[in-house]
Amino acid sequence: MVRIQKCIPIEIATVGSRCRYARQCAGLSVKQSAQLLGMSATCLSKMENGGWNPRRYRLETLASLYAVSLSWLAKGDNANLAPYMVAIEELDPDRQDRLMLLLDMIVLDRS
């Protein structure tokens, strides 16, 4: 899985633009991504530029390859949280539990 670093997507309007942003954050060129996806670079570029909208199965593959949530890629949901959610999902269960305790303390402290 590719790890996105230092990229926090904020309200990116189109599926293609989110795909391009995620690919760039993953450090992949159009050619590299296309090879990993089993499609032509021209086709991927056309999709990123709004020439066509990918079907769900293609979005699932893109989300997995770029390590972003399918929801964010498809609809822009949780745009600011996508990279963080991926990082949390990659933690072992013990670290996830400790992080959740820390977040609970922060939320309780604010109330």
N, C-alpha and C positions, 0 to 999 in steps of 0.2 A: 504494500500500500504506500502511496506517495504521501508525504507529510507536508501539509501547508504551513508555512511559517510567515509571520509578519504580514498577513493579508487578512484584513477584516472587511468583508464586503458590506457596503452600505447602499441600500436601495438601488440596486442595479435593475433597470427596467425590463429587459428582455431575457428570455431563456438563452439566446445565443450569446448575449453580452456576459451573462453569468458563467456560461460555459467557457468563454474566452478568458475571463478573469480567473476562474478556478484553474484552468490549464496553465496560465502564466504563473500563478502562485505555486503550482506544483512543479514549476521549473521545466516544463515540457514544451517543445516546439510543436507546431501544427503537424509536421512530418512525424515526429516521435509519437504523438498522441494517436494520429491516424493509423500508424503501424500497430500500436497496441490494441486499437479498437477494431482492426481488420477492415478499414475503409480507406478511401483515397484522401489525401491531404486537401484536394480541391473540394471534395464533398464536405469535409469537416469545416473548412474555411467558409464555405457557403452557408452552412448551418450557423456558425458563429456570427456571421454577418446578416442573419435574418432571412436567408434565402429559402429556408424550410424549417419547420419545427420538428424536433426529434420525437419519436414515439416513446412510450413509457419504458420499454425494455432498453432502449438506447440511453435514456436518461439514467436508468439504474446503473448501467455500465459506466457511464461518465461519472456519476456520483461516487461510485466505488473507486474508479481510477484516480480521481482528483481528491479523494478523501473529504468530500463535503456531503451534507445531507441531501437526500433526494427532494425533500420538501423545499429546501432553499433553492436548489437548482431548478426545480420545476416552477415554483411560484414566488420565490424570493422570501419565503417565510423564515423568520428567525435569522435574518441576514447577519446581524451582528454576532450571533452566537454560533454559527455554523462551525468555524474552525475550533472553537472551544469545546463544542460537543464532541467532535471527532477526537480531540485530545483526551477528553474524559473517558470516552468509550475505549480508548486504547490502554487506560490504566488497569492495573490488576485490581481485583475486587476489594482488597484491603485498602488500597490507596483511594479508590472511589468512595468507600465508606468514610475515610478520614476527611476527604474533601467535602462530602455532604455534611459532616458534623461541623466543619469550619463554616460552610455556607449558612447552616442553621444558626450558628452563633452570631454571624453578621446580621442576618435577618432579625433575630431576636433583639440584638443590640439597637437596631434602628427603630424598634417599636416602643 
